[in-house]
Amino acid sequence: MIGYSRLLTALSKLVKQARADDVSVCAQASTRRVFRFAHEAIHQDLAQESINVTVKVIANHRVGIGSADTLEPESLRRCVRAALEIAKHSPPSSDLPPLPRGHRIRSTAEYVAATARVSPASCVADLKRLFQMCRGVGAQLAGSIIVGEDELAVVNSSATACYASSTIAGAKLVTMYRKLSGFASGVHRDIAQLSLDGLLKRSLSQSLHRLEPVTLPLGTYEVILEPEAVAELMEWLGSIAFGAKSVEKRTSFLAGQMGEQLMDRQVTILDHGNQPGSLRLPFDFEGTPKQKVILIDRGKAAGIVYDSLYGQRFGRASTGHAVSPDDVEGPMPLHLAMVPGRSAAAQMVRACRRGLLIPRFHYVNGLLNPRTALMTGLTREGTFLIEDGKLVAPVATMRFTQSITEAFSRVAAVSKERRLVADPNTGLGCALTPTVHLKRFHFTGRSES
Amino acid sequence: MIPWRRVGARRRPRRPVTSGDVYGMIAHMAAPAVPRDLVARLVRDLKRRGVDYADVRYEHLLHESLLVEQGRVSSVSLHESAGIGIRVLLNGSWGFASTPHLIPAHLKRAVTQAIGLAKASASVNKRPRPLASVEPAHGVHRSRWTIDPFEVPLSKKLDYLLWANTSLLGPEAVTQATSHMDFYKRRKLFCSTEAAQVEQLLIESGAGLEVVARHGNEVQSRSFPNSHNGALAQAGFEYVKQLDLVGGAKTAQTEVLQLLRAHPPRPGQTTVILDPTQVVMQLHESCGHPTELDRALGQELSYAGGSFLQPECLGTLRYGSPAVTIVADATIPGGVGSFAVDDEGVPAQRVELVRKGVFVGYLSSRESAARLGLAASGGAMRAEGWDVPPIIRMTNVNLEPGEATLSQLLHGVRRGYLLSTNKSWSIDDKRMNFQFTTEIGWEIEDGKLGAIVKNPLYTGITPKFWGRCTGVGRREDWRLWGIPNCAKGEPMQLMHVGHGASYARFDGVQVAPAR
């Protein structure tokens, strides 16, 4: 943990050092402790301390970017010199937006000292308890436990100075019993709220069965997608469609479709960096405060996210979705959420005559045809066949190939409960998602054991 | 693993300002001396503190990235990273800590952290963790290059990128033109408590372009020479010059326009010939990953998954047809998976994974090799950088060439498709069921190439698919490619891995249009 004063002082010095028309400096710092385990042993035990400082200079309409993984003054001076040299020798650009002006934010609300203080011995003690619980029921356990701290700071020559600190605690638990596996993951700012025992119980509930997995015919099924599965599809939608760059490129299915009914009325998707219950971050990598953006409003194409460059190109204000200056992806939604429905998740299974309950997907790829959001991926642990409202058998791995806009246009129900889904290894990106019951989902392949 | 997507507004190109030798200066100023004494002191300190084994790895990385979109420079950036990673084995448990601050207080803290983590884990780990023995390596290694890309003037690189980029523009249907270059210079110092001490300097260069075109609701893309930044080699700027981006741009533009009016393939089982760019992805997903021994031993279950290639299959499982021999070769010049020693000091090797269709080897580490009773590590432990521990990674996983020309592979194919340049990829957690789409395909009829097809998709089961390999192309068509973004591990590490391949023909493949 570097701290507000030290980090902003270092960045402010850099802004002053860089003799340019405009300067923006951002720093991302993090610590991580990662325990990875399998078969009654910890095979990786890691403490990581990292920082990345990115300097963007604009001189005579020319841009240069340098970055360095250090706060050491001499390295940062080299970084500034490199950015200035690149700008000096780059061609000028005529559509550079002004830097965000005068934003001053200091956020420490997402920092939980108890998470930051947790000791390796305490994590190992938790893990011993989980191993013991698994031994007690004859199951095997694999997975990871991760704790860490994150800091993001942005300072620019237009009087913007923003700082946010946060903590993260997360776990991924795979349980194995006979021929079945189960999976559960959780993430929270406060390690005390992580509930490892609850996660283990959820994972065991998928694997502690004596049933053999069944192989089903390919074709179209009703599916009930649990929050992790919904989150993966939504994150792909964010990547291929909700950013202004993909709309300008016209590869997004939203391009030319604003206001059109593309999904079921029960589907409302938004990006909201300040939403309670998510991994809140109040500003982006340019120092612009994050705006709530409705992307899909009751099934209609409603909006996309912008940074300052794409905002200017589209004649809009930035929505606070800039990514790191040396990233070329364009603006991205990093705090996706689907608005909850009215159904109880438990009720969905009871309402399904024949279908599949899918806790999560594996290796989804959304690049098949972004214009139709055609994606493929596979089921993994915990997929069950539902018949007459009951879980009747675990299902062997199946592959779907499906347009997600089409799937989300045939929604039977959206749950009122939502879960936060995020990878605790990275400090950015999360999705707050409900369980979704879809009427038709197309399966095109299956695996073999 | 999500590749970059790039776009920009349509603009006519501008000429860059002619520059001086800015990069010579930057390369010089961003190359601090390798801290040999510091690392040696750390190793001595670790020995004094009674660890069973430890290694210390210093790395300094310089990465330059240039991007041109729509005829104008979109981004030029230079990234520098340096730090030390300390890995400790104590009482059968690993501990790893890292720091970018090469000053005594931070280094001392990192040593204490690594030892503390190992001690904490030791209260769970009941079994010893032996390491396969290795002769301590010494020496200095430098990869081969002719022109240091960091000494090439920025203007020269941008001129070339703009020239290639503007060659993609022109037709109204073209909505996006992207060209890029990436250069990496990595210095590494590895020292261990077993007295190993190796310095390496590795330079990589890569470039490519992509064009997107639209007609109505139809959007198609074409890349050259490979998609997903897949033209990367352990070489200097001479590699970029050899790629001939400008010549490739014309072909890419022509093909993307043809794709807008092409038909999709007919669904059904047929013969497929994969060109080397797609064999690369097939090798990567269906051979490289399942032969990683840590996956087979269950250590990746919570993230990437396991493997169908379980230890009891070694030496007996028929992975492919007799035409299929696959090696992991870290000794091959030009491969981005090549080195002198891996990140636990094991010398680079050429390891057979599949010999004439039989699964015979794993990508392995000292620990996993000992656990399986192998004589030695296969030398596949690599870390993305100084801040993460090495894990088992692909080196250069190559399909050994056969003898057939493309004409000979086409000969006798009554109906089928030639597929090129990966577009999407997906495979299950045991690496059995895969599905790929490619940017382009060509019909094959009676041994001859015919019309272009759009949105081709093929799918299969790994050992069945490779078992139906009925021909592999000759060495003259064999080429080494580099993938810069192979994701694995927690925290996720993106590794540069190499794949060499020629054409390969497969019978009875399920093909469909991606729709």
Interface residues (C-beta under 8 A of the other chain):
Chain A: R32 R33 V34 F35 R36 F37 A38 H39 E40 A41 I42 H43 Q44 D45 L46 A47 Q48 E49 S50 I51 V63 G64 I65 G66 S67 A68 D69 T70 L71 E72 S75 R78 C79 R81 A82 A83 E85 I86 K88 H89 S90 P91 P92 S93 D95 S119 P120 A121 C123 V124 L127 K128 F131 A142 G143 S144 I146 K172 L173 V174 M176 S181 F183 S239 I240 K245 S246 E248 K249 R250 T251 R313 P325 D326 V328 E329 G330 H362 Y363 V364 N365 G366 L367 L368 N369 P370 R371 T372 L374 T376 G377 L378 R380 T397 R399 T401 D423 N425 T426 T444 G445 R446 S447 E448 S449
Chain B: I2 P3 W4 R5 R6 V7 G8 A9 R14 R15 P16 V17 S19 G20 V22 M25 I26 M29 A30 S65 L67 R72 V73 S74 S75 V76 S77 L78 H79 E80 S81 A82 G83 S93 W94 G95 F96 A97 S98 T99 P100 H101 A110 Q113 A114 G116 L117 A118 A120 S121 S123 V124 N125 K126 R127 P153 L154 S155 L158 T175 Q176 V212 R214 N217 V219 D294 L297 G298 Q299 L301 S302 Y303 G305 F308 D387 V388 P389 I391 K423 S424 W425 S426 I427 D428 D429 K430 M432 N433 Q435 T437 N455 L457 T459 I461 E490 P491 M492 A512 A514 R515
